[in-house]
Amino acid sequence: MELNIFHYKNFHEFLYTIISFFIFFLIYIGISVFIKQQNWPSEKKHKYYISTRNLLFFIFIINIVSIWSGEIKTFIFSAAAIFGAALLVFKEVLLAITGFILTGKSFSIGDYIEFDGVRGKVIDRNFFNTTILISDQFQNRELIFTNMHYITSKIINLSKFGELQSYSLTIGVNKISLMNELSQKGLLIAQEVIEPYKNKFQDYFKQQQKEKLFFEIPDISPKLTYQIENIEKPSFTLHYISHPLDKSKIENEIVKKYLAYISERD
């Protein structure tokens, strides 16, 4: 009799699990249809899709744990052994979920991050993996890495400026005596190349200031710094703001104009 009762009880729990799955699935479909019908930018819709999916998945897991709580309690005395085995077998999965939870507010969909020297835009993120889009002038590539890297590696959020990013171009100088002349010319060239983009940058930052509570509009003019630790190999660095897709174009234009100046000077 006890065995039959056990099976009867588990049948109901299994049934509730199936029903819960379909309910959450229908809720997700309904919300997805609602988001699709809104007159929002595609990136905003994508962000809401991801957030909805992750939230419903989290609630679904809690619901399943609640349904099967009776069975879970029967294993309480062997919890230590189960945890130890799970830690060995599912180490990477547990680390990935932990990394997701710890960095939940560090960045979100649409932010630009740097992972292992690679910069990209976060386009998807779940409890286990993060997908970033690496863009240049010629192609788009996707990089997927497990969330355990949030714990084991350094992840930098580059989205202080949102879609626009800060880049640097270092140029060497043959003689320290020429540093001031050449660096100032390099700065003038960078300012000239950035000038056509200034209005677009200013409009973008004004919009960011309206949407974000703590956002200060940065100085969009190129900046100049010097590296003279090695007196025999001095260099200067031009710092500028650009959209990732325009980065190569701007950098090539600066280098082209700078080399033309050097050729004329010599």
NORSUL-V615477 format. One record per run of one state. SS is the DSSP state (2 for helix, 1 for strand, 0 for the rest). FROM is the first residue (numbers start at 1). TO is the last residue. If there is no record, write none. Layout:
# NORSUL-V615477
ss=SS from=FROM to=TO
ss=SS from=FROM to=TO
This chain:
# NORSUL-V615477
ss=0 from=1 to=1
ss=2 from=2 to=37
ss=0 from=38 to=41
ss=2 from=42 to=67
ss=0 from=68 to=68
ss=2 from=69 to=74
ss=0 from=75 to=75
ss=2 from=76 to=89
ss=0 from=90 to=90
ss=2 from=91 to=102
ss=0 from=103 to=111
ss=1 from=112 to=115
ss=0 from=116 to=117
ss=1 from=118 to=125
ss=0 from=126 to=128
ss=1 from=129 to=135
ss=0 from=136 to=139
ss=1 from=140 to=146
ss=0 from=147 to=148
ss=2 from=149 to=152
ss=0 from=153 to=154
ss=1 from=155 to=157
ss=0 from=158 to=158
ss=2 from=159 to=161
ss=0 from=162 to=163
ss=1 from=164 to=172
ss=0 from=173 to=175
ss=2 from=176 to=211
ss=0 from=212 to=222
ss=1 from=223 to=227
ss=0 from=228 to=234
ss=1 from=235 to=243
ss=0 from=244 to=246
ss=2 from=247 to=265
ss=0 from=266 to=266
